[in-house]
Amino acid sequence: MKLTAMEVEQHGKKFYLTQINARDLIDGEKVKVDYWRKDNDNIEGYQRIATPSRARAFASFIKNARSVSPVSILLSGRGKVNYKEEAGKSFGTLTISTQLQMWVVDGQHRIEGLRMLAEQEPIYQDFEVPAIIFPLENNYEEAKQFFIINRTQKGVKADLAERFLTELAKQEGPDALSDLPSLITRGIDWIPKATRVADILNAKDGCWKGRIRLPNDTKKNSPFSIISQKAFTDSLESILNNPMYADYNEEEAAEILSRYWEAMKELCPEAFDVPSEYVIQRTMGVAVLNRILTSVINYCLSGEGQRLTKEKFKEVLGKMKEGMNSVYWHVDGTAGLAGTSKKSFSIITNKLREFLEKGNSEKETKLMRPFKL
């Protein structure tokens, strides 16, 4: 195999940057993965067997005409390769003997995805893939590189990822999310809208102004913040995935939440005046209070011609004598001492629903249609 390549040297070790077509990568005789298995007596393998769903997700991603994969695959030759640089050039020809077995150090799911895709549509056998060929001596050196790559890689912080998805939807439209691998986008269609709602509330005059901490912000840079963007947007999932809210844009959804929380501020003023001593605007409070919003709205609209005003929210919430007071939300109160586990959130959510039902004599109306603001 002859490849146009560029030689790179680091601390006396040389490797080669090149491109290989899928036909050669998916050739099981030329390129193999050193799997760990109990019966692997001769060579102690270091890789897990590829996960079919991840490979299929990559295949689906590449099949989209707008998708590219610029990250290189790392291959090891376990032997010498022949590289000859062209005179006066920074590149040359890399010759790999047909007897030299190539081993996948990083990128097996991409290769397996290309194999699946090429079997379905042979045209993808000519798909070009960037690669680094590192003539490592043995599988121990490969395992070392594999370990370093996988242990030092750090995923994008969730809050930064959410802001990127929001910008992607803004720049290319909501359908752009469908171009990304399904493993990335599964179940997150609501995130761009949630991030935009959080931004509106964070900038809008009211109890949330400046209290949502943005990515890379610190308490020093954002002294009034009390909850992270990620914790706040997570609390909106049950709201924005509810058909009741589907017809409302970000501004309208933010307005509903603003009226809801301003009503709570008037009912529990101390908890909002000194937020560090209460949990109502922390992860616990935001998670459980946003979970019950739909039920609160159903009570608000149980009568004829009702609107979602702050006053109506206050009227319904004010009947929750046992859960709508500052003492309940103090760090030493019932909610504050409940903890921050999912089980704790469920317990407090259920209690609040009981208080809501107990305080409001009228029957909750299950509304599954858009309502007037």
Secondary structure as UniProt FT lines:
FT   STRAND          2..10
FT   TURN            11..12
FT   STRAND          13..21
FT   HELIX           22..25
FT   TURN            28..30
FT   STRAND          31..32
FT   TURN            38..39
FT   HELIX           52..63
FT   TURN            65..66
FT   STRAND          73..76
FT   STRAND          82..85
FT   TURN            87..88
FT   STRAND          92..95
FT   TURN            98..99
FT   STRAND          102..106
FT   HELIX           108..120
FT   HELIX           122..126
FT   STRAND          128..134
FT   HELIX           139..152
FT   HELIX           158..172
FT   HELIX           174..179
FT   HELIX           182..185
FT   TURN            186..187
FT   TURN            189..190
FT   HELIX           191..203
FT   TURN            207..210
FT   STRAND          212..213
FT   TURN            215..216
FT   TURN            219..221
FT   TURN            223..224
FT   STRAND          227..228
FT   HELIX           229..234
FT   TURN            235..236
FT   HELIX           237..240
FT   HELIX           243..245
FT   TURN            246..247
FT   HELIX           250..267
FT   HELIX           269..273
FT   HELIX           275..277
FT   TURN            280..281
FT   HELIX           283..291
FT   HELIX           293..300
FT   TURN            304..305
FT   HELIX           310..317
FT   TURN            318..319
FT   TURN            321..323
FT   HELIX           326..329
FT   TURN            331..332
FT   TURN            334..337
FT   HELIX           342..359
//
